Amino acid sequence: MPNQHRDIQTVDSTNFSYVFEQNVSIPLGNGGVVRCNVYKPKTASSEVKFPVLVTYGPYGKDVPYKEFNPKSFAEVDPAHKTEHSAWETPTPQYWTDHGYIVLRADEIGIGQSPGVLNVKSAASIDAFCDVIEWTSEQPWSSGKVGLLGVSYYAATQWQVAARQPRGLAAIVPWEGFSDPYSESLRHGGILSNKFFAGWYARQVAPNQYGLPGRASRNWGPDTIEGDLSTEELEENRHKMAWEEQKYRDDKEMAPLNFNLEDVTVPLLSVANLGGICLHLRGNVLGYLWARSEFKYLRFIVGRHDLPFYYPEEVEVQRSFLDAWLKGDDREGWAEKGALPAVDLVLRKGNVEHNNPAEEKSFPRRKETEWPLARTQYTPIFLTADHGLQFDQPHYETTRKLSYRALGRGELPELIKFCSAPFEKETEITGHIVVHLIVSVSRDRWGSSPSDLDLFLSLRHIAPSGDEIVYTGSTGEAVPVTKGWLRTSLRKTNPQHPHHWPWLPHRDFNTTDVLPVIPNELYPVDVELWPTNVVVEAGGRLVLEVGSGDTAGAGFWGHDDPVDRPETVFRGGNHVHLGPNYVNYMTLPIIPPN
């Protein structure tokens, strides 16, 4: 770094009910350091040791929650509104009161940690491993480290746990992702550009090490070693062109791959059914493929920021961590078979969206596995008259339903298929696959398209005719679930151990790209993200098939002109139906007990 390293830390044991140590330096295996804050019970010593909860991330260990997101902070449970509360991390006041040490580290290149800012990188996970192992060896540590955090602080838990660092005793990844490619960067191969642009500019870049003016903006203290120049800041930012990372084996994506089977630590994975663009699939598949002997999957609903701090959810967190970090197993987490592995929330009825009080009225049910063993995978067929029906339609001739992509024209931007009213209450819980026969065609006087992006949404219509919407990650109204697929990346790998009829596996490698020729028909299987919904008698389902984002996309838009140029995508998109062209959606229907 251009400025000389200064090892300065402060200790405050008088103004809080805990000891607050700021800017503790942790040495890294590459010769660098990261800095952390340590919040300890006042009795912590080499004789009185405590387990440690560690977070490591890009949002600035010293940036107060109330400044980082004032609106969210105003709605957080009062017990977690403190001076040292930080976005998406455990509250030191609460956890030190309950016999834990909290260690909050700045990622390399963030806050007070010198180095090159390179979020989501393999090098960042290397440092995370060092932080965990260092923590477990400190005189005030019991030797047992737990991980607890939301979103980014959950996603990195899967990656670091797969490295199996010394001292790691349990993880609670709360609404994150476990597949950086399919769940974060590219949905079905399509770049999720809007989120990345806004997230980096708003939540990461303002925290860069050496950035001037942080203190004057109430954005934590200025850098200990002093400010860096504009040129130095630029030099210390890794410049990853996300839109250029099209495939999993691309140069900058390949190092992010890891094997979920290498996760063996006890885990409680928490998936939000409303997080249909980021905070859902990875927690389900992380639970599914991790090799941990003791693993649990809990579903929740609501915004991604508030439930983490609900008193009842904090108690679940503490109960699980107490079992593995303290040996205080009040519920049976560490006793094989004592607790059902899955805690499901049933989205039954219309409580409106972004209504935390009413969302808590959704019933819960315990299950022993995921997917549920009694699931009846049932096809519901798309029809030429825009219907969905459980009986397979019969055609004497072929039909084609058309919509447009990336441009003005006479065709609509999407087509809808609506079911008849359900005759009885029907629970749908699990993984959905939509099988379509699709093609592209050129616009008149236009160039020929060479690819087709599919955007699917499943919607729920009440008997009254009103749509029932659910709460998305930031409080937006979202449908039941969504799915995406770039048709040139339609190739599946049936030989992969994670490939199932209810969950097609795609490698998304450079060698998997297949041609899309105008007016040629292609069968595709589109994965919709896992879900739960109870359709009441008289209710209906609507499947939307479109060429771009529809309602409920929120921050997760897919409209990058480099990734989706008109020269490649503009034209007519078509779904073909007929005697040999069967289109259907496989629903995971759960029979009543």
C-alpha positions as CSV (number, residue, x, y, z in Angstrom):
1,M,0.0,0.0,0.0
2,P,1.2,3.5,-0.7
3,N,0.9,4.6,3.0
4,Q,2.8,3.1,5.8
5,H,0.9,0.6,7.9
6,R,-0.1,1.7,11.4
7,D,-1.1,-0.8,14.0
8,I,-3.5,1.3,16.1
9,Q,-6.4,-0.1,18.1
10,T,-8.6,1.3,20.8
11,V,-10.4,-0.3,23.7
12,D,-13.6,1.0,25.4
13,S,-14.7,-0.9,28.4
14,T,-16.7,1.9,30.1
15,N,-19.3,3.2,27.7
16,F,-20.9,-0.2,26.9
17,S,-22.0,-3.3,28.7
18,Y,-19.3,-5.1,26.8
19,V,-15.6,-4.5,25.9
20,F,-15.3,-2.8,22.5
21,E,-11.9,-3.3,20.8
22,Q,-11.7,-1.4,17.5
23,N,-9.2,-2.1,14.7
24,V,-7.6,-5.3,15.9
25,S,-5.2,-6.5,13.1
26,I,-5.4,-10.1,11.9
27,P,-2.4,-11.3,10.0
28,L,-3.0,-13.1,6.7
29,G,-1.1,-15.9,5.1
30,N,-0.1,-13.7,2.2
31,G,1.6,-11.2,4.5
32,G,-1.3,-8.7,4.6
33,V,-3.7,-7.9,7.4
34,V,-7.4,-7.3,7.8
35,R,-8.8,-5.3,10.7
36,C,-11.7,-6.2,12.8
37,N,-13.8,-5.0,15.8
38,V,-14.1,-7.4,18.7
39,Y,-17.1,-7.1,21.1
40,K,-16.5,-9.2,24.3
41,P,-18.3,-9.8,27.5
42,K,-16.5,-8.0,30.3
43,T,-15.6,-11.3,31.9
44,A,-13.7,-12.6,28.8
45,S,-10.1,-13.5,29.6
46,S,-7.6,-16.2,29.1
47,E,-9.3,-18.0,32.0
48,V,-12.9,-17.2,31.0
49,K,-13.4,-18.0,27.3
50,F,-16.4,-17.6,25.0
51,P,-17.4,-18.9,21.6
52,V,-17.1,-16.3,18.8
53,L,-19.5,-15.2,16.0
54,V,-17.6,-13.9,13.0
55,T,-18.7,-11.8,10.1
56,Y,-16.4,-10.7,7.2
57,G,-17.7,-8.5,4.4
58,P,-17.7,-5.4,2.3
59,Y,-20.2,-3.0,4.1
60,G,-17.8,-1.5,6.6
61,K,-17.4,-2.8,10.1
62,D,-17.7,0.8,11.5
63,V,-20.7,2.0,9.4
64,P,-23.7,2.3,11.7
65,Y,-26.9,0.5,10.6
66,K,-28.8,3.7,11.2
67,E,-26.6,5.5,8.5
68,F,-26.3,2.6,6.1
69,N,-30.1,2.1,5.8
70,P,-32.1,4.5,7.9
71,K,-35.5,3.3,6.8
72,S,-34.7,-0.3,7.6
73,F,-33.1,0.6,10.9
74,A,-36.3,2.5,11.9
75,E,-38.3,-0.7,11.6
76,V,-35.8,-3.2,13.2
77,D,-36.8,-4.8,16.5
78,P,-35.9,-2.3,19.3
79,A,-33.5,-4.8,21.0
80,H,-31.3,-4.5,17.9
81,K,-31.2,-0.7,17.6
82,T,-27.9,0.1,19.1
83,E,-24.8,2.2,18.4
84,H,-22.9,-0.8,17.2
85,S,-25.7,-2.4,15.1
86,A,-24.5,-3.0,11.5
87,W,-26.4,-4.0,8.4
88,E,-27.1,-7.7,8.1
89,T,-24.9,-8.7,11.0
90,P,-25.5,-9.9,14.6
91,T,-26.0,-7.2,17.2
92,P,-23.1,-7.1,19.7
93,Q,-25.3,-5.9,22.6
94,Y,-27.6,-8.9,22.3
95,W,-25.0,-11.6,21.7
96,T,-22.5,-10.5,24.3
97,D,-25.4,-10.4,26.8
98,H,-25.9,-14.1,26.0
99,G,-22.4,-15.2,26.4
100,Y,-20.8,-14.8,22.9
101,I,-18.0,-12.7,21.5
102,V,-18.8,-10.9,18.2
103,L,-16.0,-10.3,15.8
104,R,-16.7,-8.1,12.8
105,A,-14.0,-7.9,10.1
106,D,-13.6,-5.6,7.1
107,E,-13.0,-7.5,3.9
108,I,-9.7,-6.9,2.1
109,G,-9.8,-3.4,0.6
110,I,-12.7,-2.3,2.7
111,G,-12.9,0.1,5.7
112,Q,-9.7,-0.3,7.7
113,S,-8.4,-3.4,5.8
114,P,-5.7,-2.5,3.3
115,G,-5.4,-4.2,0.0
116,V,-7.2,-4.5,-3.4
117,L,-11.0,-4.3,-3.2
118,N,-12.2,-7.5,-5.0
119,V,-15.5,-8.6,-3.6
120,K,-16.8,-12.1,-4.2
121,S,-13.2,-13.3,-5.1
122,A,-11.5,-16.5,-4.1
123,A,-8.7,-14.4,-2.5
124,S,-11.3,-12.8,-0.2
125,I,-12.4,-16.3,0.9
126,D,-8.8,-17.1,1.6
127,A,-8.6,-14.2,4.0
128,F,-12.0,-15.3,5.6
129,C,-10.4,-18.7,6.4
130,D,-7.4,-17.0,8.0
131,V,-9.8,-14.8,10.1
132,I,-11.7,-17.9,11.4
133,E,-8.6,-19.8,12.3
134,W,-6.9,-16.8,14.0
135,T,-10.1,-16.2,16.0
136,S,-10.3,-19.8,17.2
137,E,-6.7,-19.5,18.6
138,Q,-7.1,-16.3,20.6
139,P,-6.8,-16.5,24.5
140,W,-10.4,-15.2,25.0
141,S,-11.9,-17.7,22.4
142,S,-13.3,-21.1,23.4
143,G,-11.9,-22.4,20.2
144,K,-15.4,-22.6,18.6
145,V,-16.4,-20.2,15.9
146,G,-19.9,-19.7,14.4
147,L,-21.0,-17.8,11.4
148,L,-24.2,-15.8,11.3
149,G,-25.3,-13.2,8.9
150,V,-27.6,-12.2,6.0
151,S,-27.2,-12.0,2.2
152,Y,-23.5,-11.4,1.4
153,Y,-22.7,-12.5,5.0
154,A,-24.6,-15.7,4.2
155,A,-23.3,-16.4,0.7
156,T,-19.6,-16.4,1.9
157,Q,-20.5,-18.9,4.6
158,W,-21.0,-21.7,2.1
159,Q,-17.7,-20.9,0.4
160,V,-15.6,-20.6,3.5
161,A,-17.2,-23.7,5.1
162,A,-16.3,-25.7,2.1
163,R,-12.6,-24.9,2.9
164,Q,-13.2,-26.5,6.4
165,P,-11.1,-24.0,8.4
166,R,-10.0,-24.9,11.9
167,G,-12.3,-23.9,14.7
168,L,-15.5,-23.5,12.6
169,A,-18.2,-25.2,14.6
170,A,-21.5,-24.2,13.0
171,I,-23.0,-21.9,10.3
172,V,-26.3,-20.1,9.9
173,P,-26.4,-18.8,6.3
174,W,-29.5,-16.6,6.4
175,E,-30.9,-15.7,3.0
176,G,-27.8,-15.8,0.8
177,F,-26.8,-17.7,-2.3
178,S,-24.6,-20.8,-2.8
179,D,-24.1,-20.6,-6.5
180,P,-22.4,-17.3,-7.5
181,Y,-23.2,-17.9,-11.2
182,S,-26.8,-19.1,-11.4
183,E,-28.2,-17.4,-8.3
184,S,-26.4,-14.1,-8.3
185,L,-24.6,-13.1,-11.5
186,R,-26.6,-14.8,-14.2
187,H,-30.2,-16.2,-13.9
188,G,-30.4,-19.0,-16.4
189,G,-27.4,-17.5,-18.2
190,I,-28.9,-14.0,-18.4
191,L,-26.9,-11.2,-16.7
192,S,-28.6,-9.7,-13.6
193,N,-27.1,-6.3,-14.3
194,K,-29.3,-3.9,-12.5
195,F,-28.7,-5.4,-9.1
196,F,-24.9,-5.5,-9.5
197,A,-24.7,-1.9,-10.7
198,G,-26.8,-0.5,-7.8
199,W,-25.4,-2.8,-5.1
200,Y,-21.7,-2.0,-5.9
201,A,-22.2,1.7,-6.2
202,R,-24.4,2.1,-3.1
203,Q,-23.2,-0.6,-0.7
204,V,-19.6,-1.4,-1.5
205,A,-17.7,1.4,-3.2
206,P,-18.4,4.0,-0.4
207,N,-16.5,1.7,2.0
208,Q,-13.2,1.4,0.1
209,Y,-10.0,1.5,2.1
210,G,-8.5,5.0,1.8
211,L,-11.6,6.7,0.4
212,P,-11.6,10.3,1.7
213,G,-14.5,11.9,3.5
214,R,-16.0,8.9,5.3
215,A,-16.1,10.5,8.7
216,S,-17.6,13.7,7.4
217,R,-20.4,11.7,5.8
218,N,-21.0,9.7,9.1
219,W,-19.9,6.7,7.2
220,G,-17.5,5.4,9.8
221,P,-14.1,6.8,10.6
222,D,-11.5,7.8,8.0
223,T,-8.8,5.4,7.1
224,I,-6.1,5.0,9.8
225,E,-3.2,5.4,7.4
226,G,-4.8,8.3,5.7
227,D,-6.6,9.0,2.4
228,L,-5.5,7.6,-0.9
229,S,-5.5,9.6,-4.1
230,T,-8.0,9.1,-6.9
231,E,-5.3,7.3,-8.9
232,E,-4.4,5.1,-5.9
233,L,-8.0,4.2,-5.2
234,E,-8.5,3.3,-8.9
235,E,-5.4,1.1,-8.8
236,N,-6.7,-0.7,-5.7
237,R,-10.1,-1.6,-7.2
238,H,-10.3,-4.9,-9.1
239,K,-12.0,-4.1,-12.4
240,M,-14.2,-7.1,-13.1
241,A,-16.3,-6.7,-16.2
242,W,-19.3,-8.7,-15.0
243,E,-21.0,-8.6,-18.4
244,E,-18.0,-10.4,-19.9
245,Q,-18.3,-13.4,-17.5
246,K,-20.8,-15.3,-19.6
247,Y,-19.9,-18.8,-18.6
248,R,-19.0,-20.6,-15.4
249,D,-15.6,-21.6,-16.8
250,D,-14.7,-18.0,-17.7
251,K,-11.4,-16.7,-16.3
252,E,-12.9,-14.7,-13.4
253,M,-15.9,-17.0,-12.6
254,A,-14.0,-20.3,-12.5
255,P,-12.1,-19.5,-9.2
256,L,-15.5,-18.9,-7.5
257,N,-16.7,-22.5,-8.0
258,F,-16.6,-24.8,-5.0
259,N,-18.2,-28.1,-4.0
260,L,-21.1,-27.9,-1.6
261,E,-20.4,-31.5,-0.6
262,D,-17.2,-30.2,1.1
263,V,-19.5,-28.4,3.6
264,T,-19.6,-30.8,6.6
265,V,-20.1,-28.4,9.5
266,P,-23.5,-28.4,11.3
267,L,-25.8,-25.8,9.5
268,L,-29.1,-24.1,9.7
269,S,-30.0,-22.7,6.3
270,V,-32.7,-20.1,6.2
271,A,-34.5,-19.5,2.8
272,N,-36.9,-16.7,2.1
273,L,-39.8,-17.8,-0.1
274,G,-40.2,-14.2,-1.4
275,G,-36.5,-13.8,-2.4
276,I,-37.2,-15.2,-5.8
277,C,-34.2,-13.4,-7.5
278,L,-31.4,-13.9,-4.9
279,H,-32.3,-15.1,-1.4
280,L,-33.9,-18.4,-1.9
281,R,-32.6,-21.1,-4.3
282,G,-29.0,-21.1,-2.9
283,N,-30.2,-21.8,0.7
284,V,-32.4,-24.7,-0.5
285,L,-29.7,-26.2,-2.7
286,G,-27.0,-25.5,-0.1
287,Y,-29.0,-27.5,2.4
288,L,-29.7,-30.2,-0.2
289,W,-26.2,-30.9,-1.3
290,A,-24.1,-30.1,1.8
291,R,-22.6,-33.3,3.4
292,S,-23.2,-32.2,7.0
293,E,-24.5,-34.9,9.3
294,F,-26.6,-32.3,11.1
295,K,-28.3,-29.9,8.7
296,Y,-31.6,-28.0,8.9
297,L,-33.6,-26.0,6.4
298,R,-35.9,-23.2,7.7
299,F,-38.2,-21.2,5.4
300,I,-39.4,-17.7,6.2
301,V,-41.3,-14.9,4.5
302,G,-41.0,-11.1,4.5
303,R,-38.4,-8.6,3.6
304,H,-34.8,-9.8,3.8
305,D,-33.7,-7.2,6.4
306,L,-36.3,-7.5,9.2
307,P,-36.9,-11.2,10.0
308,F,-33.3,-11.8,10.9
309,Y,-34.0,-9.6,14.0
310,Y,-37.5,-10.8,14.9
311,P,-37.3,-12.0,18.6
312,E,-38.6,-15.5,17.7
313,E,-36.1,-15.8,14.8
314,V,-33.2,-14.6,17.0
315,E,-34.2,-17.3,19.5
316,V,-34.0,-19.9,16.8
317,Q,-30.5,-18.7,15.9
318,R,-29.3,-18.7,19.5
319,S,-30.8,-22.1,20.3
320,F,-29.0,-23.6,17.3
321,L,-25.7,-21.9,18.0
322,D,-25.9,-22.7,21.8
323,A,-26.2,-26.4,20.9
324,W,-23.0,-26.4,18.8
325,L,-20.8,-23.7,20.3
326,K,-21.7,-24.1,24.0
327,G,-23.0,-27.6,24.3
328,D,-26.4,-26.3,25.6
329,D,-28.8,-28.2,23.4
330,R,-32.2,-27.2,24.6
331,E,-34.1,-28.3,21.5
332,G,-32.3,-31.4,20.2
333,W,-30.3,-29.9,17.3
334,A,-27.3,-32.2,18.1
335,E,-29.3,-35.3,18.6
336,K,-29.8,-37.3,15.4
337,G,-33.4,-37.4,14.4
338,A,-34.7,-35.5,17.4
339,L,-35.8,-32.5,15.3
340,P,-37.4,-32.6,11.8
341,A,-34.9,-31.4,9.3
342,V,-37.3,-28.9,7.5
343,D,-39.4,-26.1,9.0
344,L,-41.8,-25.0,6.3
345,V,-44.0,-21.9,6.2
346,L,-47.3,-22.3,4.3
347,R,-48.3,-19.3,2.2
348,K,-52.0,-19.7,2.6
349,G,-54.4,-16.9,2.2
350,N,-53.9,-13.3,1.2
351,V,-52.1,-11.2,3.9
352,E,-51.0,-8.5,1.4
353,H,-47.3,-7.8,0.9
354,N,-44.8,-6.0,3.1
355,N,-47.0,-6.5,6.1
356,P,-44.8,-8.1,8.8
357,A,-47.5,-8.5,11.4
358,E,-49.9,-10.3,9.1
359,E,-47.1,-12.4,7.5
360,K,-46.5,-14.0,10.9
361,S,-50.0,-15.5,10.6
362,F,-48.9,-18.0,7.9
363,P,-48.9,-21.4,9.5
364,R,-45.8,-23.5,9.9
365,R,-45.3,-27.3,9.5
366,K,-42.4,-29.6,10.2
367,E,-41.1,-32.0,7.6
368,T,-38.4,-34.7,7.7
369,E,-36.8,-34.1,4.3
370,W,-36.6,-31.9,1.2
371,P,-38.1,-32.3,-1.4
372,L,-41.0,-33.8,0.5
373,A,-41.1,-37.6,-0.1
374,R,-44.9,-37.6,-0.7
375,T,-44.7,-35.0,-3.5
376,Q,-46.8,-35.9,-6.5
377,Y,-45.1,-34.4,-9.5
378,T,-48.1,-33.5,-11.7
379,P,-48.0,-32.0,-15.2
380,I,-50.4,-29.2,-16.0
381,F,-50.5,-28.6,-19.8
382,L,-50.3,-25.3,-21.8
383,T,-53.0,-25.0,-24.4
384,A,-53.4,-23.1,-27.6
385,D,-56.2,-21.0,-26.1
386,H,-53.9,-19.7,-23.4
387,G,-55.1,-22.2,-20.8
388,L,-53.5,-24.5,-18.2
389,Q,-55.2,-27.9,-17.8
390,F,-54.4,-31.1,-16.0
391,D,-55.6,-33.2,-19.0
392,Q,-53.3,-33.3,-22.0
393,P,-54.8,-31.4,-24.9
394,H,-55.2,-33.1,-28.3
395,Y,-54.5,-31.3,-31.5
396,E,-55.0,-32.2,-35.1
397,T,-52.7,-29.4,-36.4
398,T,-49.9,-27.4,-34.9
399,R,-50.4,-24.0,-33.4
400,K,-48.0,-21.2,-32.6
401,L,-48.4,-18.5,-29.9
402,S,-46.1,-15.5,-30.5
403,Y,-44.7,-12.5,-28.6
404,R,-41.9,-10.0,-29.4
405,A,-38.5,-9.5,-28.1
406,L,-36.5,-6.2,-27.8
407,G,-38.4,-3.9,-30.0
408,R,-41.6,-2.3,-31.1
409,G,-44.1,-4.3,-33.0
410,E,-47.6,-5.7,-33.2
411,L,-46.9,-8.6,-30.9
412,P,-47.2,-8.4,-27.1
413,E,-44.1,-8.7,-24.9
414,L,-45.4,-11.8,-23.2
415,I,-48.1,-14.5,-23.3
416,K,-50.1,-15.8,-20.4
417,F,-51.6,-19.2,-19.6
418,C,-54.3,-19.4,-17.0
419,S,-55.8,-22.4,-15.3
420,A,-59.4,-23.0,-14.6
421,P,-60.4,-22.4,-10.9
422,F,-59.0,-25.2,-8.8
423,E,-61.8,-27.6,-7.5
424,K,-60.2,-28.1,-4.1
425,E,-57.5,-26.5,-2.0
426,T,-54.1,-27.6,-3.4
427,E,-50.7,-27.2,-1.9
428,I,-47.7,-26.7,-4.2
429,T,-44.3,-27.1,-2.4
430,G,-41.0,-27.8,-4.0
431,H,-39.3,-27.5,-7.4
432,I,-41.2,-26.6,-10.6
433,V,-40.0,-27.3,-14.2
434,V,-41.6,-25.8,-17.3
435,H,-41.1,-27.7,-20.6
436,L,-41.6,-25.6,-23.7
437,I,-41.1,-25.9,-27.4
438,V,-39.8,-22.5,-28.6
439,S,-38.4,-20.8,-31.7
440,V,-37.4,-17.3,-32.9
441,S,-38.1,-15.5,-36.1
442,R,-36.8,-12.3,-37.7
443,D,-38.6,-9.0,-37.8
444,R,-39.8,-8.0,-41.3
445,W,-36.9,-5.9,-42.8
446,G,-34.8,-6.7,-39.7
447,S,-31.8,-8.8,-38.9
448,S,-32.2,-12.5,-37.9
449,P,-32.0,-13.2,-34.1
450,S,-29.6,-15.8,-33.0
451,D,-30.8,-16.4,-29.4
452,L,-33.9,-16.3,-27.2
453,D,-34.1,-15.3,-23.5
454,L,-37.0,-16.8,-21.6
455,F,-38.5,-15.0,-18.6
456,L,-41.1,-17.0,-16.7
457,S,-43.3,-16.0,-13.8
458,L,-45.9,-18.0,-11.9
459,R,-48.8,-16.0,-10.4
460,H,-51.6,-16.7,-8.0
461,I,-55.1,-15.5,-8.6
462,A,-57.7,-15.5,-5.7
463,P,-61.3,-16.6,-6.3
464,S,-62.2,-12.9,-6.3
465,G,-60.1,-12.4,-9.4
466,D,-57.4,-10.3,-7.5
467,E,-53.8,-11.4,-7.7
468,I,-52.3,-12.6,-4.5
469,V,-48.8,-11.1,-4.2
470,Y,-46.0,-11.8,-1.7
471,T,-43.2,-9.8,-0.2
472,G,-40.0,-9.5,-2.1
473,S,-36.5,-8.9,-0.7
474,T,-36.9,-5.1,-0.5
475,G,-40.7,-5.0,0.2
476,E,-41.8,-5.1,-3.4
477,A,-44.8,-7.2,-4.5
478,V,-43.6,-10.4,-6.1
479,P,-45.4,-13.4,-7.7
480,V,-45.2,-17.0,-6.5
481,T,-41.9,-17.6,-8.2
482,K,-39.8,-16.9,-11.3
483,G,-37.4,-18.7,-13.7
484,W,-35.1,-17.8,-16.6
485,L,-33.2,-19.5,-19.4
486,R,-31.0,-18.4,-22.3
487,T,-31.9,-20.8,-25.0
488,S,-28.4,-21.1,-26.4
489,L,-27.5,-22.5,-22.9
490,R,-30.4,-25.0,-22.8
491,K,-28.0,-28.0,-22.7
492,T,-28.4,-30.0,-19.5
493,N,-26.0,-32.5,-17.9
494,P,-28.1,-35.6,-17.0
495,Q,-24.9,-37.4,-15.8
496,H,-24.3,-34.8,-13.1
497,P,-25.2,-36.1,-9.6
498,H,-27.2,-32.9,-9.0
499,H,-29.5,-33.5,-12.0
500,W,-33.0,-34.7,-11.3
501,P,-36.3,-34.6,-13.2
502,W,-37.5,-31.9,-10.9
503,L,-34.2,-30.0,-11.0
504,P,-32.4,-30.0,-14.4
505,H,-28.6,-29.4,-14.0
506,R,-26.7,-27.1,-16.4
507,D,-22.9,-26.6,-16.3
508,F,-23.1,-23.3,-18.1
509,N,-19.6,-23.7,-19.6
510,T,-18.3,-22.3,-22.8
511,T,-18.5,-25.7,-24.4
512,D,-22.3,-25.9,-23.6
513,V,-23.3,-23.1,-26.0
514,L,-25.7,-24.4,-28.7
515,P,-27.0,-22.7,-31.9
516,V,-30.4,-21.0,-32.1
517,I,-31.4,-20.8,-35.7
518,P,-34.5,-18.8,-36.8
519,N,-37.7,-20.9,-37.3
520,E,-36.0,-24.0,-35.8
521,L,-37.9,-25.6,-32.9
522,Y,-36.1,-26.2,-29.6
523,P,-37.4,-28.1,-26.6
524,V,-36.2,-26.5,-23.3
525,D,-36.7,-27.2,-19.6
526,V,-36.9,-24.1,-17.5
527,E,-36.3,-24.3,-13.8
528,L,-38.5,-22.1,-11.6
529,W,-37.1,-21.4,-8.2
530,P,-38.3,-23.6,-5.3
531,T,-41.6,-22.4,-3.8
532,N,-44.6,-23.0,-1.6
533,V,-48.2,-21.8,-2.2
534,V,-51.6,-23.0,-1.2
535,V,-54.1,-22.4,-3.9
536,E,-57.5,-22.3,-2.4
537,A,-60.7,-23.8,-4.0
538,G,-61.7,-21.4,-6.7
539,G,-58.2,-19.9,-7.0
540,R,-56.2,-20.1,-10.2
541,L,-52.6,-20.1,-11.5
542,V,-51.2,-18.0,-14.3
543,L,-47.9,-18.8,-16.1
544,E,-46.3,-15.9,-17.9
545,V,-43.8,-16.5,-20.7
546,G,-42.0,-13.3,-21.8
547,S,-38.9,-11.9,-23.5
548,G,-37.9,-9.6,-20.6
549,D,-38.5,-8.7,-17.0
550,T,-42.1,-8.6,-15.8
551,A,-43.7,-7.4,-12.6
552,G,-41.8,-8.4,-9.4
553,A,-38.3,-8.2,-10.9
554,G,-37.5,-5.4,-8.5
555,F,-33.8,-4.5,-8.4
556,W,-32.9,-7.7,-10.3
557,G,-33.4,-6.4,-13.9
558,H,-31.9,-8.1,-16.9
559,D,-31.5,-5.3,-19.6
560,D,-27.8,-4.9,-20.2
561,P,-27.4,-3.8,-23.9
562,V,-24.1,-5.7,-24.1
563,D,-25.5,-8.9,-22.7
564,R,-28.8,-8.6,-24.6
565,P,-28.1,-6.7,-27.9
566,E,-30.9,-6.1,-30.4
567,T,-28.8,-7.7,-33.1
568,V,-28.9,-11.0,-31.2
569,F,-32.4,-11.0,-29.6
570,R,-34.8,-8.7,-31.5
571,G,-37.5,-10.5,-33.4
572,G,-40.5,-12.8,-32.8
573,N,-40.5,-15.4,-30.0
574,H,-42.9,-18.4,-30.3
575,V,-44.3,-21.3,-28.3
576,H,-45.4,-24.2,-30.5
577,L,-48.2,-26.5,-29.6
578,G,-49.5,-29.5,-31.6
579,P,-49.7,-33.3,-31.8
580,N,-45.9,-33.7,-31.2
581,Y,-45.4,-30.4,-29.4
582,V,-46.4,-30.9,-25.8
583,N,-45.8,-28.0,-23.4
584,Y,-46.4,-28.5,-19.7
585,M,-45.4,-27.3,-16.2
586,T,-44.7,-30.0,-13.6
587,L,-46.2,-29.0,-10.3
588,P,-44.9,-30.5,-7.0
589,I,-48.4,-31.1,-5.4
590,I,-48.5,-32.2,-1.8
591,P,-51.5,-34.5,-0.9
592,P,-53.3,-33.6,2.3
593,N,-52.3,-35.7,5.3
